[in-house]
């Protein structure tokens, strides 16, 4: 497996690109299957204020599925981030509370969308998804407001 690191200057994100050659002998004359893993650090899932669903905080983190949002007429590249279905989780995890304020348990939110991929990343993810690739997200922390570089509401200097 090879690994390359690069930064995207447009969206100010760091990427890790891992290339794994899954060459398998086959009777057909197709190219070997090559899969890529791209790790995007320091990004967010947008839309907690609209969806109001907190992701499950499990160890190890559950893979959130990214899928095109074909019904979004405002953004034809929009991608939704989905919590896995109930079948993914073990029986003892189903009663886990994901949101104390709304009294949601994992069994209430499994299989639901919890937000969007940031608009700056959605076109690149759509290319991957439209070519049959897969994109997954991973929860690394609790939902927090995502703001451009100005201070967040709880920081000093905000009215």
C-alpha positions as CSV (number, residue, x, y, z in Angstrom):
1,X,0.0,0.0,0.0
2,X,1.4,3.4,-0.9
3,X,0.4,6.6,0.9
4,X,0.6,10.2,-0.4
5,X,-0.2,13.4,1.5
6,X,-1.4,16.6,0.0
7,X,-3.3,19.7,0.8
8,X,-6.2,21.2,-1.1
9,X,-5.6,25.0,-1.4
10,X,-9.2,25.7,-2.3
11,X,-10.8,24.2,0.8
12,X,-7.8,24.4,3.2
13,X,-8.0,20.7,4.1
14,X,-5.3,18.0,4.5
15,X,-5.7,14.8,2.7
16,X,-4.1,11.4,3.0
17,X,-4.4,9.2,-0.1
18,X,-3.8,5.5,0.3
19,X,-3.6,3.4,-2.8
20,X,-4.1,-0.3,-2.3
21,X,-3.5,-2.6,-5.3
22,X,-6.1,-5.4,-5.0
23,X,-4.8,-7.2,-8.0
24,X,-6.5,-10.5,-8.3
25,X,-5.9,-13.1,-11.0
26,X,-8.9,-13.3,-13.2
27,X,-9.9,-15.0,-16.4
28,X,-11.0,-11.8,-18.0
29,X,-8.7,-9.2,-19.5
30,X,-9.9,-6.4,-17.2
31,X,-7.6,-4.1,-15.3
32,X,-6.7,-5.1,-11.8
33,X,-9.0,-3.6,-9.1
34,X,-7.3,-0.6,-7.4
35,X,-9.0,1.0,-4.4
36,X,-8.2,4.3,-2.8
37,X,-8.7,5.5,0.7
38,X,-8.8,9.2,1.2
39,X,-8.7,10.5,4.7
40,X,-9.9,14.0,5.1
41,X,-9.0,15.7,8.4
42,X,-10.5,18.7,10.1
43,X,-13.8,18.7,8.2
44,X,-17.4,18.9,9.4
45,X,-20.8,17.5,8.7
46,X,-23.1,20.4,7.9
47,X,-26.7,20.8,8.9
48,X,-27.0,19.8,12.6
49,X,-29.3,22.8,13.1
50,X,-31.7,21.4,10.4
51,X,-31.5,17.7,11.0
52,X,-31.0,17.8,14.8
53,X,-29.6,14.3,14.9
54,X,-26.4,13.6,16.9
55,X,-24.3,10.8,15.5
56,X,-23.6,7.7,17.7
57,X,-20.4,8.0,19.7
58,X,-19.2,4.4,19.5
59,X,-15.8,2.8,19.9
60,X,-14.5,2.1,17.3
61,X,-16.4,4.9,15.4
62,X,-19.1,3.6,13.1
63,X,-18.7,4.4,9.4
64,X,-21.2,7.0,8.3
65,X,-22.2,6.5,4.6
66,X,-22.1,9.4,2.2
67,X,-24.6,9.2,-0.7
68,X,-25.7,11.6,-3.4
69,X,-28.8,13.7,-2.5
70,X,-30.6,13.4,-5.9
71,X,-33.7,15.4,-4.7
72,X,-31.7,18.6,-3.8
73,X,-32.8,21.1,-6.4
74,X,-30.6,23.9,-5.0
75,X,-27.3,21.9,-5.2
76,X,-27.0,19.1,-7.8
77,X,-23.7,18.0,-6.1
78,X,-25.2,17.7,-2.6
79,X,-24.3,14.6,-0.6
80,X,-26.0,13.4,2.6
81,X,-24.2,11.7,5.5
82,X,-26.2,8.7,6.8
83,X,-26.1,6.8,10.1
84,X,-25.8,3.0,9.4
85,X,-29.0,0.9,9.7
86,X,-29.9,-1.0,12.9
87,X,-28.3,-4.2,11.5
88,X,-24.8,-2.6,11.7
89,X,-25.0,-2.2,15.5
90,X,-24.9,-4.8,18.2
91,X,-27.9,-5.4,20.4
92,X,-26.4,-3.8,23.4
93,X,-25.7,-0.6,21.5
94,X,-29.3,-0.1,20.4
95,X,-30.4,1.5,23.7
96,X,-27.5,3.9,23.7
97,X,-28.7,7.5,24.1
98,X,-27.4,9.7,21.3
99,X,-29.1,12.9,22.3
100,X,-29.9,13.7,26.0
101,X,-31.8,16.8,25.1
102,X,-34.2,15.2,22.7
103,X,-34.2,11.8,24.4
104,X,-33.1,10.0,21.2
105,X,-31.7,6.5,21.4
106,X,-29.6,4.8,18.7
107,X,-32.6,2.7,17.7
108,X,-34.5,6.0,16.9
109,X,-31.9,7.5,14.6
110,X,-30.3,4.5,12.9
111,X,-30.7,4.7,9.1
112,X,-31.4,8.5,9.1
113,X,-29.4,11.3,7.5
114,X,-27.6,13.5,10.0
115,X,-26.2,16.2,7.7
116,X,-24.5,17.2,4.5
117,X,-21.0,17.1,3.2
118,X,-19.6,20.6,3.1
119,X,-20.4,22.3,-0.2
120,X,-16.7,22.7,-1.1
121,X,-16.2,19.0,-1.0
122,X,-19.5,17.7,-2.4
123,X,-18.5,18.0,-6.1
124,X,-15.4,15.9,-5.6
125,X,-17.3,13.3,-3.6
126,X,-20.1,13.2,-6.3
127,X,-17.5,12.3,-8.9
128,X,-16.3,9.4,-6.8
129,X,-19.9,8.2,-6.1
130,X,-21.1,8.6,-9.6
131,X,-18.3,6.4,-10.8
132,X,-19.4,3.6,-8.4
133,X,-16.9,4.5,-5.6
134,X,-17.8,4.7,-1.9
135,X,-17.3,7.5,0.5
136,X,-17.6,7.1,4.3
137,X,-17.3,9.6,7.1
138,X,-16.2,8.9,10.7
139,X,-17.4,10.7,13.8
140,X,-14.5,12.3,15.8
141,X,-16.4,14.5,18.2
142,X,-19.6,16.0,19.3
143,X,-21.5,18.4,17.0
144,X,-20.3,22.0,17.3
145,X,-21.2,25.1,15.3
146,X,-19.0,25.3,12.2
147,X,-18.2,28.8,11.2
148,X,-15.8,30.4,8.8
149,X,-12.6,31.7,10.4
150,X,-14.3,34.3,12.6
151,X,-14.7,33.5,16.3
152,X,-17.4,31.0,17.3
153,X,-20.2,32.5,19.5
154,X,-18.7,31.2,22.8
155,X,-15.3,32.8,22.0
156,X,-14.1,36.2,23.1
157,X,-14.9,39.1,20.8
158,X,-18.3,37.9,19.7
159,X,-21.4,40.0,20.4
